[in-house]
C-alpha cells in the first residue's frame, strides 16, 4: 500500500482552519463523492480533501505515512497493521454491508464447478484483504489448503489484466470488477462470501485527527453524511443502480442483478462487542495460517467515542 499508488485527488470548499483528508475506495457503491452528489447531500460546508484508493491496504499505507485522516476498508487490513510496529489509526465505526459482492470468479469456458476443482490451479487474490481471507476459508471448506493451489497475490489492476488475458484460472475479488468481468468477459461466479464474511467493514481515523478537536468534529459530521447517503441509496435502489452502472461502465442490468442478490444494504453502525469479536475471529484465522507472526488482540484498534451520535435516530 504505497502512498505513490494513490490514484487521484481533489478538494472541497474550505470551512475553518482544519481540513479532513478523506479516502474514497474505487468506483461505484463505495464512491462516497458519487453517493453524496446523487443523494443531494451538500459537502460545501465541510473542509474535505478527497483522494481515491484502489483498496483498503493502500489506505493503511497512507494513514501510516501521515497523508490521510479517514478511510473505509474491510476488517482485514487493520489486522496486518496491528501486527506491525506502526499504530497510526483507530477504528471508529462499523460499515455493515453486502457479502455477495465478494466472490471467486472463473473465466468463460472454465470447467471448474466447485472449489475442489481448483487444486493445482492459479488463483489470484489481493493480499491482506477480504479477498485473501475468503480464499483461505473457501479452500478450508473444500478440504484444501494454501499449498493445494497456486496462489497469486496481485493488486486490482494487475489482477483484472491477468484474469482477462487468461493468466489466472480463478480470481477472488470484490466490488465493481465483478460486474465488469461478467459483463465484458463472460466470467462466472463459482462462490460468494455469503456465510463466510460478516459483512463488517470499518471506518478508520488517524490518531492525530482524533486528538485534534476540530478534525474530530469533522469526523463525526462526515460519519453523519455517510449515514444519510447510505440510507438514500437503500431507499432509491433503482436510481442508484443506474448511477453505479454508469460510473463503472457496465450495462445497468448487471448492477440491478447484483443489487437483487445483496445480503444487506450499506449502513453505518456503532462499535459493538460483536463487531470486535468478528474481527478477532478473522485475525485468528490469519494467525493459524501463519500469515501474521503472532496472535494479536484487536480490541486496542477500536475507539467508540462516536457511538452515542451513531445510536441517535435521524
KARATA-V198728 format. One record per backbone hydrogen bond with DSSP energy under -1.0 kcal/mol. NH is the residue of the N-H (numbers start at 1). CO is the residue of the C=O. If there is no record, write none. Layout:
nh = <NH/NH>
co = <CO/CO>
This chain:
nh = <5/6/7/10/12/20/22/23/24/26/31/32/35/36/37/38/39/41/46/48/49/50/51/52/53/59/60/61/62/63/64/65/66/67/69/70/71/73/79/80/81/82/83/84/90/91/92/93/94/95/96/97/102/103/104/105/106/110/117/118/119/120/121/123/124/125/133/134/135/136/137/138/139/140/141/142/143/144/148/149/150/152/154/159/160/161/162/163/164/165/166/167/169/170/171/172/173/175/178/180/181/182/183/184/185/186/187/188/190/191/193/196/197/201/202/203/204/205/206/207/210/211/216/217/218/219/220/221/222/223/224/225/226/227/228/229/230/231/232/233/234/235/236/240/241/242/243/244/245/246/247/248/250/254/256/257/258/259/260/261/262/267/269/276/277/278/279/280/281/282/283/284/285/286/287/288/289/290/291/301/302/303/307/310/311>
co = <2/3/52/50/48/47/49/70/51/53/28/30/31/32/33/34/35/36/43/46/20/10/22/8/24/55/56/57/58/59/60/61/63/62/21/21/204/202/76/76/77/78/79/81/205/301/203/203/269/201/267/199/99/173/191/171/188/107/114/115/116/148/118/150/170/152/129/130/131/132/133/134/135/136/137/138/140/139/145/146/121/123/125/155/156/157/158/159/160/161/163/162/122/122/105/124/103/101/175/176/177/178/179/180/181/182/181/106/104/104/102/193/193/95/73/93/71/90/69/88/206/207/212/213/214/215/216/217/218/219/220/221/222/223/224/225/226/227/228/229/230/231/232/236/237/238/239/240/241/242/243/244/245/251/252/253/254/255/256/257/259/96/94/272/273/274/275/276/277/278/279/280/281/282/283/284/285/287/286/298/299/91/304/306/307>
